[in-house]
Amino acid sequence: MGMTIAEKILARASGRASVTAGDVVEPRVDLAMSHENAALVINQFLEIYEGTGREARVWDPAKIAIIFDHRVPAESAKTATNQKKIRDFVAAQGIGKFHDIRADQGGICHQILPESGYVLPGAVVVGTDSHTTTHGALGAFAFGIGATEMASVWALGIALNIEVPETIKVIVNGTLPELVSAKDLILHTIGRLTAEGANYKVLEFHGEAIRNMTTSGRLVLCNMAVEAGATAGIVPPDAETLRYLHDVAHVRGTITLVRPDADAVYSQTIEIDCSQLTYQIACPHTVDNVKPLSEIEGTAIDQIVIGSCTNGRADDLAVAASILSGRKIARGVRMLVFPASWRIYDEALKRGVIADLIGAGAVVMNPGCGCCLGVHQGALGDGEVALSTTNRNFLGRMGNPKAKVYLCSPAVAAASALTGRISRPPQGVKNDEHFEFPSHDNQACLEAC
Amino acid sequence: MSTSSSPRTTTRLVWKLADDISTDVIYPGRYMATVLPSETPQYAFADLAALNKALVTGEIPRGSAIVAGKNFGCGSSREQAASTLKGHDLVIIARGFARIFLQNAINLGLRTIVCPEIDGEAGDELEIFEDRVVNRTSGNSFPTVPLPRSRQAIIDAGGLIAYTKQRLMGLMGPMGPMGLMGGPTP
């Protein structure tokens, strides 16, 4: 019987010839990621060793990644102390993939992992963050776990007692209309599936529109797969994956592309013709409360946010800048921009994107998650409304249960900043979705591919 | 060991919640710098002020039940969402749970019961059996769904810390006592 990508990856990582949805396996972990919640992981890790008479050493320091992104720079003494504790642990254990609060290495974990070449197709990636699903964009099986579960991974190097999930095949045909983006596509998909429609399942993305999508867009799709409850989202790796890994992540050497079998068994197949897709908005207070923009056009907005692990990439900033260039955001509206990494920030600076955003009146912040989850900067006032390119609009999400958050694409966010109301983007804007990083040696990539 | 004829627990339904209660509602992000299980209980449902107050003042006795709809615990992987509820020794009976939350709950030993048709009102007396929840006040019985079988060994060990300790010391094979389900991890 054929296998899905998730089944193939879990079979390999568990040393089996094949597995089927429902089997219980214990896959070896290729990459274990945490952010500031590593402080809790450390506590649990040390507790595991308590009374065992064994020295508390992580199973493989080269396979652990820790990225500070949730509260950077620290907003309180408590956070700073947690970060210090993590830094000390990193040094003591020799953890290699550590990204501190530095502009030459920092950013949001779900951007740092792909751009640093830490994620390869076919890998098993676990992270103490629900948006770890992001890394399926490169063909990995990546899923979120809690801190105690991570402590267990640090000790044993395997994910204990994992049930192989069923897979939903999402086939996206057609071509996305101009300025309609991966964000609109995934919001539409979540609206169809509902917030629990993919609980305990994997979303495997197929179709012409996915093949034509850059890795940046695929990262958006997989990032938000968890908002339909999915354990993981996966895009079958292809030539675009190799291009990204080579050009952007600077990965060298042989890369094996794990792809699903033609006769793989799916629990459900949904088809979407994205040629007909329009701008989508997730309305308060659930991510599956998705409506076409036309239904809520004109809703007044107090704060616009562009950024996060979902939509803080170079192409996201560039499309916003091209809409805002030479114009001013509406009076009474504040706009915050959080690039997904310092590398993206630096590139956007060099290309004049940041100048366009600042010129329009946007406040460009340092890369980080704080605003999205209401822990650090960008909180909303009572009764205020935010329109954001982030991934969640739950009650209280941006730090205030008396506020509302709507979710949208970067193009819609930028267009709405100009009017102070939920607005559709103007036509004829240059949307350079291939804006990414300088590609030093495309020729070498073509040969490698 | 309990059988299906004798209740494992008798408890009182103290609060009823809707579908899709997120981890942001259970434990708001702004308290995430607080990680210790001894400190997280004060912020349980912080944005549902009445519920938070009833919990922290002890008006809701330990061992009480909260009944929720589908997809309880959706959203973040923050383990505080499980530790904050365990700190009040609550039983969470929901029509469904989001995956990461349920996993965290099992890992920490928070009592969670999947009961797809559960219904009742605050004040109702509930009896929890192996395979059903009986609402003694309304007289209705609701079947429960077993927790994922893959997690049974963790539940039996009393949580993931204890289970990992056993695995580390070689006391257990994969997924259960050595020998029951085959040899060591490949």
Interface residues (C-beta under 8 A of the other chain):
Chain A: S14 G15 R16 V24 E26 E36 N37 A39 L40 N43 Q44 E47 I48 Y49 G51 T52 R54 H70 R71 S76 K78 T79 N82 G127 T128 D129 S130 T132 G144 I145 G146 A147 T148 E149 A151 S152 A155 L156 I158 L160 N161 I162 E163 A195 E196 N199 Y200 G229 T231 T286 L373 G374 V375 R392 F394 L395 G396 R397 G399 P401
Chain B: D20 S22 D24 V25 P28 G29 R30 M32 A33 T34 V35 L36 D47 K70 N71 C74 G75 S76 S77 R78 E79 A82 G96 A98 R99 I100 Q103 N104 N107 L108 P148 R149 S150 R151 A153 I154 G159 L160 I161 Y163 T164 K165 R167 L168 M169 P174 M175 T185 P186
